[in-house]
Structure formats: C-alpha cells, structure tokens
Amino acid sequence: MKIAIIGSGYVGLVSGACLADFGHEVTCIDINAERIEKLRAGEIPIYEPGLDELVARNTRFKRLSFSTELEGPVHDAEAVFIAVGTPSRRGDGHADLTYVYRAVRDVAAALNPDRLTVVVDKSTVPVGTGDEVEWIIREERPGVPFAVVSNPEFLREGAAIADFKRPDRIVVGVEDDEDAREIMREVYRPLFLNETPILFTRRRTAELIKYAGNAFLAMKITFINEIADLCERLDADVQDVALGIGLDGRIGKKFLHAGPGYGGSCFPKDTLALIKTAQDHESPVRLIETTVAINDQRKRAMSRKVVQAAGGDLRGKTVAVLGLTFKPNTDDMRDSPAISLIQGLQDAGALVRGFDPEGMEEALKVIDGVEYCTDAYETVGGADVAVIVTEWDQFRALDFDRMGKAMRDPVLVDLRNIYTRADVEARGFRYVDVGRGRQTPPPAMVRENVLRLRA
Ligand code: NAD
C-alpha cells in the first residue's frame, strides 16, 4: 500500500520508517527542507535508538523516501497520515492547530479524485478536530471521495520503534465507513498477526482516548510524587510504597517512579489542552487541573531541594546538572524539568554547569547561561553539588572516587533515585534522593569521610 506521511518529526519519521518496514511504500514529507535534505543524505535529525538502521534499511529497499513536495505522494497514496506538531497555543493552553489545518488544506488540494483516500490524523488533536478536518476537505474538494480517521499515537520517545511495532493496542476512530476501516486494517495488518488488539471507535472517542490516556499517566506520576513528599516527612520509602501498591494488578507498577515532575513533548501540553476542552464544554476535569498545578510547583521546588542540599545558600556556588532531556534516550528538550530547575538554580545565584549525552544541541536552544561540558566528570569539576536530572545509563555507574576528587564539595542530589544512599554515602558523599526517607548523616561527618578518601 502507498502511504504519505505529513510531518517527519518524532512521530512522523518513526511511523513512516515502521510502516515501510511492514512492507508499505511510504513517503515522509516535511516543510522543513533542511530536515528532508538530511534524511535523504542518510542523516537522522532526531535521536531515537535504532531509527538510523531502520531508515537506512527501508531507504535501501526503496520502501521509504523523503520529500518536501506532497502533491505526487498524496495523490498516489491510499492513506495519508497527518503527524505535524500540535503545541500549546501561546497564551491560553489550547492545542495550536495551525500546522494541522495548513497540512490538511495542502492534502485536500492533492487528493486523487478517482478513488477513496483515507486522511488519518495521527497528531494529538482536541475532540472535534476530525469533524473540522472533514469540513475543510469537503469545502476545498467537493465531490472527491475521502474519509477522515483518527489514529492517535501512543509511542514513547526512546522506545518508539518497539512501541510502534508492538503496541498495547491500536485505536482507530472512524465514522460509519467500512472501506476506510478496511484500509486501516490493511495499514496495520502485520500487527494483527501478532494479535495486537485494534479498537475501532467513533472518531471523537478516539480523539478523547489519547488525551484521557496521557492525562491519566500524568496524574499517576503526580500522585507518586506527592506520596514521595509525604514519605520524606514520615521517614518512609516511596520506592517500597510504589512497589507495594504497584503489585496490585488494579494499580500496576508503571509510572510510579517519583522524580522531578513530568515534562516532555506530550504530557504538559496534552493535559493543558484537555483542561481547556473540558472547561469549554462546562465539564471541568478537576483532577487534571490539580495535577498540572502540582507538577508546575514541583518542577520549581526541585531547585529548593538543591539549595537545601548545598546548605541553604547557592550564591557563589557551582551546581553540576547531569542530564538535560526530559527522559533518557531522546534529545527532546520540550518542557524538560531541567529547564525550570536550572532557572531556579540560577535565580538562587548558582553558576550552573550542564551535560547531556544526546540533548546538548537542543538544550543550547532553550537554556541560557549554562556552562556546557563534554562529560559527567568535566561537569562536576569544582562543583558544590551534582544533580542527576535524567537517568541516562551512563549516569548509573558513575565513578564516585573520581567525582569526589573533582568536586569542591561532594554532594549528590539524585532526582531519579538511581543510586542507593548506602552506596553513595560509603563513597564519602552527602546524598539527597526523592522520598526514600531516613535523614542523611550530618555534613561534618561526611566531609571527614571524603578527606579520608582523598588522602
Ligand atoms: P515534531 O515537532 O517532532 O514534528 C512535527 C514535524 O511536522 C516537524 O518536522 C515540522 O516541520 C513538520 N510540519 C509542520 N507543518 C507541516 C506541514 N504543513 N507539512 C509538512 N510538515 C509539517 O512533533 P512530534 O513530536 O512528532 O509530534 C507530532 C504529533 O504527534 C503531535 O500532535 C504530538 O502531540 C503527537 N505525539 C507525539 C509523541 C512524541 O513522543 N513526540 C507521541 C505521541 C503523539
């Protein structure tokens, strides 16, 4: 089957490469000419494990190609996927649908008048957008056969290929149109052989499923973050609490890792957009409103945690930030907790040094005034506190002796709970985690250990 994908970012490119790997003939289109040029030259413009190999293989077999022009590929395609960005609209938090509607108008102009084309919305869009898209296409191309389908994407950056190829489910929202349903079955046929459930719903329901899913996960993270704060007060261990409740099948273990608050390209904007839609329809989602407020406060509160770890004052001190992206295995900096944390640290008077294994190029675009370094050890050089913000694998086995010697004061704030207190303290560090209870030993005693270690 011939497929055109409009928008070749994290979702468009991964979807395009995976659909080509299923055997379809896919053209990925983008208005960003530099991006398409890179892709044609075999360069991958984003960091996503395994994507380079997948793109190379499918390009070689001529199942995957790239273009800035959509006319030909859309005219020839049976399914046209819209995978452009839907960021928060500046000012009010509604989803900004400018890119979607622009893409839809371009697609409408290129539709083949002689047979059915399914226009598949893969971008996360507010409920009712499919109706609007249908209206636009009908206005632009009266009489041309088409169907508008909602097919929200649930992939996670960093594990995107596995998520696309082995999803928990596929959701397809389609109004009463068996031909469109059949085309969608054909698109995902290889997955049915693996018995992936496909859920056909009405279009509006599919649109809501995506928002409800993300809102629920954001709420789950926020819930355990609040329990972590309580654990700190009660001297209980949030990891054990998470396990204790997560083993209950009704709750589940995932998304119960306490940390600095959720960020990324989806949860922040999608929770806001859901709140706005719900308010507009006089059916507020108060749990999600509260979730957003708590998460915003939390991101900022993390800098106060660092201030405390440094003895109450950061003026004139240096903080080493390890990890800048919102999670490991991506270069995505959108709404990363590191952004508010670093802002808070700078406001408190700290000099901030930072390093991320893949996100430096993106970080440079969104965070000012940071001394960027080339690895973890250079970053902690002369620092008074080191903070782990993103749990990249390379931060999971740090050489604490080397770090201790490089730092002015060996203090580690582990916002991802990747170490255990006993291990880190045994290396002479003062250690602060998120919600695992038990007070750290007094600083003086720890310093003694370090002096011994350095000697
Ligand atoms: P992105 O910003 O990485 O990519 C969007 C791409 O679309 C850009 O390359 C941009 O140049 C291109 N584009 C914009 N207008 C265009 C047009 N008219 N024609 C052709 N190309 C155009 O965005 P993303 O992260 O891939 O997200 C896309 C959508 O998928 C969003 O709605 C997002 O919420 C949703 N989503 C994202 C993820 C994720 O993990 N990133 C997961 C699930 C769903």
Residues whose N, C-alpha, C, O or C-beta is under 5 A from the ligand:
A	BS01	NAD	I6 G7 S8 G9 Y10 V11 G12 I29 D30 I31 N32 A83 V84 G85 T86 Y99 R102 A103 K122 S123 T124 E153 F154 L155 R156 E157 S265
